[in-house]
Amino acid sequence: MLTEKFAAAVNMAATAHAKQVRKGSNTPYIAHPLGVASLVLEFGGDEEQAIAGLLHDVIEDGGPQFIEPIREQFGERVLSMVEACTDGIPDAKGVKAPWRERKEKYLDHLGATATDALLVSAADKLYNARAILDDLLDPSVGRAVFERFSASKEETLWYYRELGRIFSDRQSPVAHRLNATVIEIQRLAA
């Protein structure tokens, strides 16, 4: 069962993402970490993995000032998983490394990522892939979904194919669903 720590993590994520919306929508950003935590639980994750799902973008989007609060409230394991899901921390000016550089580094990193964090990462990527697919199926968005990203359609598809390959190689329970979603994205994006 989930404890009060899960509720505290929901609060931290809601606070960290309070002023954010999902790219190209009016959907409050908190919907994403809530969805990731749900997927983590659906695929057999424990409470700490679900908490990491809630907090997986807090450092990446909010900055390094969240590192110590995460450690203090939720412990080293949760912090380690959150850090493993972070593909770049913004500098003092809020700038991250270039997209391709960050993604290649993240893909390399997934090969050795601890299994508990790998589930959180895979749930995050499945949630994002499903959001892309939903937008492709929406006649008011369609292929324009790719204009929301800093990467091109081809780069985005490359990234998700590589994620699927790595999660499959690592035998993540999420891999099959992610790969099926990516295949459908590719078909609709063609």
Summary of the structure (lengths in Angstrom):
residues: 190
radius of gyration: 15.9
end to end distance: 43.5
largest distance: 47.1
contacts: 595
relative contact order: 0.12
helix: 70%
strand: 1%
